[in-house]
Amino acid sequence: MPRSGAWLLSDVAAAGHRQLDVACTKCDRKGRLSVLRLLAEHGPDISLPDLREHVAADCPRLKAVSISDMCGVMYPTLRL
């Protein structure tokens, strides 16, 4: 259930997701991450918007100043 409008990693796990697909709308980067590994590394209370900064930490667009140039990381197959 969302807290302050954001879903938590624990919500993803509670919904039965074992993998979390991650993709960027601005480039061809994409991947699949283990929810159990993410829980171990970041804890159950991390929000999905905050998690994007960790999964895309090496993206040069993550800290872009221009909104049109910002990283477009998202969770394309996530249905909660």
Buried (B, 14 or more C-beta within 10 A) or exposed (E): EEEEEEBBBBBBBEEEBEBBBBBBEBEEBEEEBEBEEBBEEBEEEBBBEEBBBEBBEEBEBEEEEEEEEBBBBBBEEBEE
